[in-house]
Every structure is written in C-alpha cells, then in structure tokens.
Amino acid sequence: MKEVHISEIIRAVKDLCISSNYYLSSDIKNRLTEARDDESWSIAKDILEKIIQNADIAKNENVPMCQDTGMACVFVDLGQDVHIVGGSLEDAINEGVRLGYEDGYLRKSVVKDPIHRVNTKDNTPAVITYNIVQGDKLKITVAPKGFGSENMSALKMLKPSDGIEGVKEFIIETVKKAGPNPCPPIVVGIGIGGTFDKVASLAKRALLRNVDKRNTDPYYAELEKELLQKINNLGIGPQGFGGKTTGLAVNIEVYPTHIAGLPVAVNINCHATRHAEIEL
C-alpha cells in the first residue's frame, strides 16, 4: 500500500492550475503551426500567427494565455493500492485550486450558487471526476474550462434508429451553431453511449487526449477524421473570420449503452484546450 500525503496533492494541484493556464501543450502548438502554414486566407493566417504569438508571450512572461482562466475540472485516476493520508482528498484538491488561482494571479470565475451568483473569490469548488484504477499510482489532471466554449456544448438522447448519420448530423449542427463563440480553431470532444450523465463525462474526458492520437478503434478513428474534415468545410475559420481551420481535432470516446438508447454529447474546447497532469 502506497501512502500519498495531502500536502503533495495540494502542491501538485496548485502547480497544475498555474502551468495549464500559462503554457500551451506542444501537440496544440504544433497543430496551430501546421494550420498557419497551410492557410491560404490571409486573415485566417494572421489570426493563427497571433494565437501562436500569444502563447509564446504567456510562456515567456509566465502569465495566463487567456483572461478566462476557467473552472477547474480535475480528473483523478486513483490506484486502488493508494492510501491518502493527512486529510481529505477532495479538500486537498480544492485547497490546491485555491492556492493556484491566488498565487498564479488567475481570474476567479466560480459563483457559489447558479442563481444568486455570488463569487466564491478563490475559484473553488473544482469539478472533480474520480476513477478507481489498478495499481499504486495517483494521476491528477487539471483542465481549466472556459465557458465561451463550454456554453456551446450540447447533449442529445438520440434513438437507435437515428444511427450514425443522426450522430454525425447532431455533431456538425452543434459546431455550426457554436460559430465563432468558442474561439476557434476548436478541439471537439465527443461522447457516444452510456447514459445521460456518462456520455457527458466521455465527451469531457475526450478533450484530454493528445490531438495527434486517434481512437484505438479503426472505425472511430476514421469517423474522427471524417468529422474533422466536415467541421473544417464549414468555413467558420480562426476566430470566425473564415478559412480552412475551424477545428484542430475531433476526439471520440464510446461506452456500452442500453438497447433503446444512443446518447451523444459534444463538448467543445477553444484552441488552447488547456490541461496538465502529474503522477504521484
């Protein structure tokens, strides 16, 4: 049995909150560079260049790459042979978020109640997803989620008779309706299957996957490529000014479902698709 003290967790979450907001991941940076070099529409090329420059400034000056530093979505893969000591795991995660957003000078965007809307002033509580896995490792991923993109996401309980064409139509229509609002070029997380709640979590977790990695199932890998092409053919382009690049990647995750169901969720992320992880 491996012991992990909450002090390690607090420190790790704090650092992840800051690094995920300051530093663009290499896979996204490379994809943006490729899109810029391939772009023939001058306005779109210029916008992509400015996005890359913005990421460089954020990295070099240690500042957030976007003013919306998001709601902290924390994914915890907890090995069943790990024992958390020194206090509550959930309290430790929220304390790490609090310190990260304070020390990193990150905008506090969380309100205590969705109707009364009083700011909690420290960006807590985080939205925490727990997954119990084999082994003695604790993996924590912090994915700050801005609501320019989150607000453009959608979920639909399709009927099995809608089939794959119904799935495609819903996904493309969701992206089309989103237009420039999620700060394209976007990364699109897709969940298919499970239940109402499960399909949403699939779509969210899909956004954590490296944009250079396709689904391990050849059928869904091909579907990812097809949907990305259809999304780029919409012509929305970087920041909505037209061009070849509306999407950087489509990541699909699937799960078994009921014989009477075909749930589909579309979770859209901006070009930054911020996330950082650590294994303790």
HELIX and SHEET records of a PDB file:
HELIX    1   1 ILE A    6  TYR A   22  1                                  17    
HELIX    2   2 SER A   26  ASP A   38  1                                  13    
HELIX    3   3 SER A   42  GLU A   61  1                                  20    
HELIX    4   4 LEU A   89  ASP A  103  1                                  15    
HELIX    5   5 PHE A  147  GLU A  150  1                                   4    
HELIX    6   6 PRO A  160  ASP A  162  5                                   3    
HELIX    7   7 GLY A  163  ALA A  178  1                                  16    
HELIX    8   8 PHE A  196  ALA A  206  1                                  11    
HELIX    9   9 PRO A  218  ASN A  232  1                                  15    
HELIX   10  10 PRO A  238  GLY A  240  5                                   3    
SHEET    1   A 2 LYS A   2  HIS A   5  0                                        
SHEET    2   A 2 VAL A  82  VAL A  85  1                                        
SHEET    1   B 4 VAL A 127  VAL A 133  0                                        
SHEET    2   B 4 MET A  71  GLY A  79  1                                        
SHEET    3   B 4 LEU A 138  LYS A 145 -1                                        
SHEET    4   B 4 ALA A 276  GLU A 279 -1                                        
SHEET    1   C 4 ALA A 154  LEU A 158  0                                        
SHEET    2   C 4 LEU A 262  ASN A 269 -1                                        
SHEET    3   C 4 ILE A 186  GLY A 194 -1                                        
SHEET    4   C 4 GLY A 247  THR A 257  1                                        
END                                                                             
